[in-house]
């Protein structure tokens, strides 16, 4: 439960201080705008498993055409050192919406499932609830994967799916964390139940059953697990539905109030099922074709913003929830590096697991065609949104969120906006990054790449230490050679864990 800050005098002082600091960093017009009632719309598009090396604007050797994403990069700022707080889905989504590392929550490893209980604590401030308090219309469309308050029949003898009362709306979901409107699937598109919920109520109950499918590289139809499915649910039609619903949301917003739209794409996560229009468009098989469709969906949503006359009034962010699930066998087969030259893949503690595209466009505010090498994290979106509306986050919210507006507007700002970023793998392995140094508390990938865990001998390095400036591929372990760096970074990580926050308070 969130603890409310009742000290209004202190809050008022902090708010004035923050606005003064913002005025020092931003152009005069921006400082005046920060206190203006005319706040920008915010469209946050989160792809699912899109790798750093998939868009051409991040990887000149990419074999996948991504004209929409490339155009956005040309129209805004492209961050090259952006990271997800986790190398897998659910914890990243928690961190993005709350500004808080998910390992501070009850979920210490892995992800939630389609029938899981809600992860975001009741009363915890989110981007959506914060913006809603400041007059924003809020919408969430696509993949939820943060748990739902299903009504259960309390028949413990039945399998979990049979213990759900499909006739009743969920008690906790997007609507209870600040979204006015939602049209979502419960979890990943390869996890049952396969159904849509609109504002917490099922559009159609999952009364049918699917036997599931193997992965494409195993000769299957795209991979999804067996389980309940709504009779008219169409796996191939999910991404087009998300796109259509997002465009409808944008076009039907009142000009009298700003809006926040969180678009949670289900792709290019499995099942790899591009529509007929995109099949065979690339040299990277089903995955490459699906990435091309993701790019087209992003382009259609951006076009809807522009056609609605909202181009100059909208901050648009495009990013991904983790690295691509693209093992080395697929790299060799297709010659495409979905995670660029970074080591590892989705779920791994190595940079391939959590370094992602992060592009921001805001005409008139963000200089087009710019690039920032600042170290940032997806948890930073919350503090950035707070800065946009002139709000100060209370001590019990956004504990790991830092305002990155200064480097959006001035990409070459020399001073780091962050002290460090904490990384987390699928199985709960920790790492911390500060400057060029990356410390990993363990041996192995901590994720999908083998070996996941290595038990070192007492005489061997107990963890991993890399200098990413000299060794971006994380190949030379300097743990034994630089004990002073190991000690410093270990102390910083321990402090972050112990004190419950990592941002400046």
C-alpha positions in Angstrom: 0.0 0.0 0.0 1.3 3.4 -0.9 1.9 5.8 2.0 0.6 9.2 1.2 2.7 12.3 1.9 0.6 14.6 3.9 3.2 17.3 4.4 1.9 19.8 1.8 4.3 22.5 2.8 7.2 20.2 2.0 5.6 19.1 -1.2 5.0 22.6 -2.3 8.6 23.6 -1.6 9.9 20.6 -3.5 7.7 21.4 -6.4 8.9 24.9 -6.6 12.5 23.8 -6.3 12.1 21.2 -9.1 10.5 23.8 -11.4 13.5 26.1 -10.7 16.0 23.4 -11.5 14.1 22.5 -14.7 14.1 26.2 -15.7 17.9 26.2 -15.4 18.2 23.2 -17.7 15.6 24.0 -20.3 15.1 26.8 -22.8 13.1 29.7 -21.4 10.0 28.7 -23.4 10.1 25.2 -21.9 10.4 26.5 -18.4 7.2 28.6 -19.0 5.5 25.6 -20.6 6.3 23.4 -17.6 3.7 25.3 -15.6 1.3 25.8 -18.4 -2.2 24.1 -18.4 -1.5 23.1 -22.1 0.4 19.9 -21.4 1.5 17.6 -24.2 -0.1 14.3 -25.1 2.2 11.4 -24.4 2.1 8.2 -26.5 4.3 5.4 -25.2 4.7 2.5 -27.6 6.3 -0.6 -26.1 7.3 -3.4 -28.5 7.6 -6.9 -27.2 11.1 -8.6 -27.7 12.3 -6.0 -30.3 16.1 -6.2 -30.3 18.6 -3.3 -30.4 19.9 -4.6 -33.7 16.5 -5.0 -35.5 15.9 -1.3 -36.5 18.2 -0.1 -39.3 18.8 3.2 -37.4 20.5 1.2 -34.7 22.2 -1.5 -36.9 23.5 -0.6 -40.3 23.8 -4.3 -41.1 20.2 -5.1 -40.1 18.5 -7.3 -42.7 15.0 -6.1 -41.7 13.5 -2.9 -43.3 12.2 -0.6 -40.5 11.3 2.7 -42.3 8.8 3.9 -39.7 11.2 3.5 -36.7 14.0 5.0 -38.8 11.9 8.0 -39.7 11.1 8.6 -36.0 14.8 8.5 -35.2 15.4 11.1 -37.9 12.6 13.3 -36.5 13.7 13.0 -32.8 16.4 11.8 -30.5 17.8 8.2 -30.4 19.3 6.9 -27.2 22.1 4.4 -27.7 22.6 3.4 -24.0 19.0 2.7 -22.9 18.2 -0.3 -20.8 15.2 -2.2 -19.5 15.2 -2.8 -15.8 14.8 -6.5 -16.4 15.7 -8.8 -19.3 12.2 -10.2 -19.4 8.7 -8.9 -19.8 6.6 -8.6 -16.6 9.3 -7.0 -14.4 10.1 -4.4 -17.1 6.4 -3.5 -17.4 6.2 -3.1 -13.7 9.3 -0.9 -13.6 8.1 1.2 -16.5 4.7 2.0 -15.1 5.8 2.5 -11.5 9.3 3.9 -11.8 10.4 1.2 -9.4 12.7 -1.9 -9.9 10.5 -5.0 -9.9 12.9 -6.9 -7.7 11.6 -4.7 -4.9 8.2 -6.3 -5.4 7.3 -9.9 -4.6 8.4 -11.0 -8.1 12.1 -11.8 -7.6 12.6 -13.8 -10.9 10.7 -15.0 -13.9 7.4 -13.5 -15.2 3.7 -13.7 -14.4 1.2 -16.0 -16.2 -2.3 -15.5 -17.6 -4.0 -16.3 -14.3 -1.5 -14.6 -12.0 -2.7 -12.2 -9.3 -2.0 -8.5 -9.9 1.6 -7.4 -9.3 1.2 -3.6 -9.0 0.3 -2.9 -5.4 -3.0 -1.3 -4.6 -2.5 2.4 -4.2 1.0 2.6 -5.8 1.4 5.6 -8.0 1.9 4.8 -11.7 2.4 7.0 -14.7 -1.2 6.5 -15.6 -2.6 7.4 -12.2 -0.3 10.4 -11.8 -1.2 11.8 -15.2 -4.9 11.1 -14.6 -4.7 13.2 -11.4 -3.4 16.1 -13.6 -6.3 15.9 -16.0 -5.1 13.5 -18.6 -7.3 11.0 -20.4 -5.5 7.6 -20.1 -5.6 4.5 -22.2 -3.8 1.1 -22.3 -4.1 -1.1 -25.4 -2.4 -4.4 -26.1 -0.5 -6.8 -23.8 -1.0 -6.4 -20.1 1.0 -9.2 -18.4 0.9 -7.6 -14.9 -1.7 -9.8 -13.4 -5.5 -9.5 -13.2 -8.0 -9.8 -10.4 -9.9 -12.8 -11.9 -13.0 -13.8 -9.9 -12.4 -17.4 -8.8 -15.0 -20.1 -8.0 -12.8 -21.3 -5.1 -13.0 -24.9 -6.2 -9.4 -25.9 -5.5 -9.9 -29.4 -7.0 -10.3 -27.9 -10.5 -7.5 -26.8 -12.8 -6.8 -23.0 -12.5 -8.5 -22.2 -15.8 -11.7 -24.0 -14.8 -11.7 -22.1 -11.5 -12.3 -18.7 -13.1 -15.8 -17.2 -13.4 -15.6 -15.9 -16.9 -19.0 -14.1 -16.5 -17.6 -11.5 -14.1 -15.2 -8.6 -14.7 -11.8 -8.6 -13.2 -11.4 -6.7 -9.9 -7.9 -5.4 -10.6 -6.2 -4.5 -13.8 -5.4 -1.5 -16.0 -8.5 0.3 -14.7 -7.3 0.1 -11.1 -3.8 1.6 -11.7 -5.0 4.7 -13.5 -6.2 3.8 -17.0 -9.6 5.2 -18.0 -9.8 2.9 -21.0 -8.2 -0.4 -21.7 -8.4 -3.1 -24.3 -5.9 -5.8 -23.5 -5.0 -9.5 -23.6 -4.1 -10.9 -20.1 -0.4 -11.8 -20.7 1.9 -12.7 -23.6 0.3 -13.9 -26.8 1.7 -17.4 -26.1 0.1 -17.7 -22.7 -3.5 -18.7 -22.0 -6.2 -17.6 -21.6 -6.5 -16.2 -25.1 -9.1 -13.5 -25.0 -9.7 -9.7 -25.0 -10.8 -7.6 -22.0 -12.3 -4.2 -22.5 -12.3 -2.0 -19.4 -11.9 -5.2 -17.3 -14.7 -7.2 -18.8 -14.3 -10.1 -21.3 -15.2 -9.2 -24.8 -15.8 -12.9 -25.4 -15.2 -15.7 -22.8 -12.5 -18.3 -23.6 -14.8 -21.2 -23.8 -12.9 -23.1 -26.5 -9.6 -24.9 -26.2 -6.4 -24.8 -28.3 -3.8 -27.5 -28.3 -1.0 -25.1 -28.7 1.9 -25.0 -31.2 5.7 -25.5 -31.4 8.2 -22.8 -32.2 8.9 -21.9 -35.9 12.5 -23.2 -35.6 11.0 -26.5 -34.3 8.7 -26.8 -37.3 5.6 -25.4 -35.5 3.1 -22.7 -36.4 4.6 -20.0 -34.2 4.5 -21.2 -30.6 1.7 -20.8 -28.1 0.7 -22.9 -25.1 -2.3 -25.1 -24.9 -5.3 -23.6 -23.1 -8.7 -21.8 -23.1 -9.3 -19.6 -26.1 -12.3 -17.3 -27.1 -14.1 -18.9 -30.1 -13.3 -15.9 -32.4 -9.8 -15.2 -31.0 -7.4 -14.8 -33.9 -3.7 -15.0 -33.1 -2.7 -13.4 -36.4 -5.2 -10.6 -35.9 -4.0 -9.4 -32.5 -1.3 -7.0 -33.7 -3.7 -5.4 -36.3 -6.4 -5.1 -33.6 -4.0 -3.3 -31.2 -3.1 -0.9 -34.0 -6.7 -0.3 -35.0 -7.8 0.3 -31.4 -4.8 2.7 -30.8 -5.6 4.7 -33.8 -9.3 4.9 -32.7 -8.2 6.2 -29.3 -6.0 8.9 -30.8 -8.6 10.1 -33.2 -11.4 10.3 -30.7 -9.7 12.3 -27.9 -11.1 15.7 -26.9 -8.9 18.7 -27.7 -9.9 20.1 -24.3 -7.6 17.8 -22.3 -4.3 16.0 -23.0 -4.1 12.2 -23.2 -1.6 9.4 -22.3 -1.8 6.3 -24.5 0.3 3.3 -23.6 0.4 1.0 -26.6 1.7 -2.5 -25.6 2.5 -4.4 -28.8 2.5 -8.2 -28.6 5.2 -8.6 -31.2 7.8 -9.6 -32.3 7.3 -11.9 -29.3 6.1 -15.4 -30.2 4.0 -16.6 -31.8 5.7 -15.3 -34.9 2.6 -14.9 -37.0 2.8 -12.0 -39.5 -0.3 -11.3 -41.6 -0.2 -12.4 -45.2 0.7 -8.9 -46.3 4.1 -9.2 -44.6 5.0 -12.8 -45.2 8.2 -13.1 -47.2 9.1 -9.4 -46.9 12.5 -10.1 -45.5 15.4 -12.5 -45.6 15.1 -13.3 -41.9 12.1 -15.7 -42.0 9.0 -15.4 -39.9 10.8 -13.3 -37.3 12.0 -10.7 -39.8 8.6 -10.5 -41.4 7.0 -9.9 -38.0 9.4 -7.1 -37.1 8.5 -5.4 -40.4 4.8 -5.7 -39.4 5.7 -4.2 -36.0 7.4 -1.3 -37.8 4.3 -0.8 -40.0 2.0 -0.8 -36.9 4.2 1.9 -35.2 4.1 3.9 -38.4 0.3 3.8 -38.6 -0.1 5.0 -35.0 2.3 7.8 -35.6 0.5 8.8 -38.7 -2.8 8.9 -36.8 -1.2 11.3 -34.3 0.0 13.5 -37.2 -3.2 13.4 -39.2 -5.2 14.4 -36.0 -3.2 17.6 -36.0 -1.4 16.6 -32.8 2.1 16.2 -34.1 3.6 19.2 -32.4 1.6 18.6 -29.2 2.7 15.0 -28.6 5.7 13.4 -27.0 6.1 10.1 -28.7 8.3 7.3 -27.2 9.1 4.0 -28.9 11.0 1.3 -27.1 11.0 -2.4 -26.2 10.5 -4.4 -23.0 13.8 -6.4 -23.4 16.2 -7.8 -26.0 15.2 -10.1 -28.8 14.8 -13.9 -28.2 17.3 -14.7 -30.9 19.8 -17.4 -30.0 23.1 -17.8 -31.7 21.7 -20.6 -34.0 19.4 -18.1 -35.6 22.2 -15.5 -36.0 24.2 -18.1 -37.9 21.2 -19.3 -40.0 20.0 -15.8 -41.1 23.1 -13.6 -40.7 21.0 -11.1 -38.8 22.1 -9.9 -35.3 18.8 -8.9 -33.7 20.7 -7.7 -30.6 23.4 -6.1 -32.6 26.9 -6.8 -31.4 25.9 -7.0 -27.7 26.4 -10.3 -26.0 23.4 -12.5 -25.2 19.7 -12.3 -25.8 16.4 -11.9 -24.0 16.5 -13.0 -20.4 20.3 -12.7 -20.1 22.2 -10.4 -17.8 24.4 -9.5 -20.7 23.6 -6.3 -22.6 21.8 -8.2 -25.4 19.1 -9.0 -22.8 18.3 -5.4 -21.7 19.9 -2.8 -24.0 17.0 -1.7 -26.3 16.0 1.0 -28.8 14.6 4.2 -27.2 13.5 6.9 -29.5 11.6 10.1 -28.6 10.0 12.6 -30.9 8.5 15.9 -29.9 8.6 18.5 -32.7 9.7 22.0 -31.5 11.1 20.6 -28.3 13.4 17.7 -29.3 16.0 18.5 -32.0 15.5 16.1 -35.0 18.2 13.7 -36.0 20.0 13.8 -32.6 21.6 11.0 -30.6 22.3 10.6 -26.9 24.8 8.3 -25.3 23.5 8.9 -21.8 22.9 5.8 -19.7 19.1 5.6 -19.0 16.5 3.1 -17.9 12.9 2.6 -18.8 12.0 3.3 -15.2 12.9 6.9 -16.0 9.8 7.5 -18.0 7.8 8.1 -14.8 10.0 10.9 -13.4 10.2 12.4 -16.9 6.4 12.5 -17.1 6.3 14.1 -13.7 8.7 16.8 -14.9 6.5 17.4 -17.9 3.5 18.2 -15.6 5.6 20.1 -13.1 5.1 17.4 -10.4 7.5 16.1 -7.8 7.4 12.4 -7.1 6.7 11.6 -3.4 9.3 9.5 -1.6 7.2 6.4 -1.9 6.8 6.5 -5.7 9.2 6.2 -8.6 12.0 5.1 -6.3 14.2 4.2 -9.3 13.1 6.9 -11.7 15.2 9.8 -13.0 14.0 12.7 -15.1 15.7 12.5 -18.6 14.0 15.6 -20.1 17.3 17.5 -19.9 19.0 15.0 -22.3 16.0 14.7 -24.5 16.3 18.4 -25.1 20.1 18.6 -25.0 21.4 15.1 -26.1 25.0 16.1 -25.7 24.7 17.3 -22.1 27.9 16.0 -20.5 26.9 15.4 -16.9 25.3 11.9 -16.4 21.7 12.1 -15.4 22.0 8.8 -13.6 24.4 7.5 -11.0 24.0 3.9 -12.2 21.5 1.4 -13.5 20.7 -2.0 -12.0 20.1 -4.9 -14.3 18.2 -8.1 -13.5 18.0 -11.4 -15.4 15.3 -13.9 -15.9 16.5 -16.1 -13.0 17.2 -13.1 -10.7 20.9 -12.5 -11.3 21.9 -8.9 -10.5 24.2 -6.5 -12.3 25.0 -2.8 -11.9 26.3 -0.4 -14.5 28.1 2.8 -13.8 30.0 4.7 -16.5 31.9 2.1 -18.5 31.9 -0.5 -15.7 29.4 -3.3 -15.5 29.5 -5.7 -12.5 27.5 -9.0 -12.6 26.9 -10.8 -9.4 27.3 -14.3 -10.6 28.8 -16.4 -13.4 26.8 -17.4 -16.5 24.0 -15.6 -18.4 21.3 -15.8 -15.7 18.9 -16.3 -18.6 18.3 -18.3 -21.8 21.9 -18.5 -23.1 23.8 -21.5 -21.9 25.4 -21.8 -19.5 22.8 -20.0 -17.4 24.7 -20.5 -14.1 28.3 -21.4 -13.5 29.4 -22.4 -10.0 32.9 -21.0 -9.7 35.7 -22.7 -7.7 36.8 -20.8 -4.6 40.0 -19.7 -6.4 38.0 -18.4 -9.5 36.3 -15.0 -9.9 32.9 -15.2 -8.2 31.3 -12.7 -10.6 32.0 -10.8 -13.8 33.3 -7.3 -14.4 33.5 -5.7 -17.8 34.7 -2.3 -19.1 32.2 -1.7 -21.9 34.2 1.1 -23.5 37.1 -1.3 -24.1 35.1 -4.5 -24.3 31.5 -3.9 -25.5 31.1 -7.6 -26.2 31.6 -8.5 -22.5 34.4 -11.0 -23.2 37.2 -10.1 -20.9 36.3 -10.6 -17.2 38.3 -8.1 -15.1 36.9 -9.3 -11.7 40.2 -10.5 -10.4 42.2 -7.6 -11.9 40.2 -4.7 -10.6 39.1 -5.5 -7.0 38.6 -1.8 -6.2 35.9 -1.5 -8.9 34.3 -4.7 -7.7 34.1 -3.4 -4.2 32.8 0.0 -5.2 30.0 -1.3 -7.4 29.1 -4.0 -5.0 28.7 -1.4 -2.2 26.5 0.8 -4.5 24.2 -2.1 -5.4 24.0 -3.2 -1.8 23.1 0.4 -0.8 20.3 0.5 -3.5 18.9 -2.7 -2.2 19.1 -1.7 1.5 17.7 1.8 1.3 14.8 1.0 -1.0 15.6 3.6 -3.7 18.3 4.6 -6.2 17.2 8.1 -7.3 18.2 11.2 -5.4 15.7 12.1 -2.7 
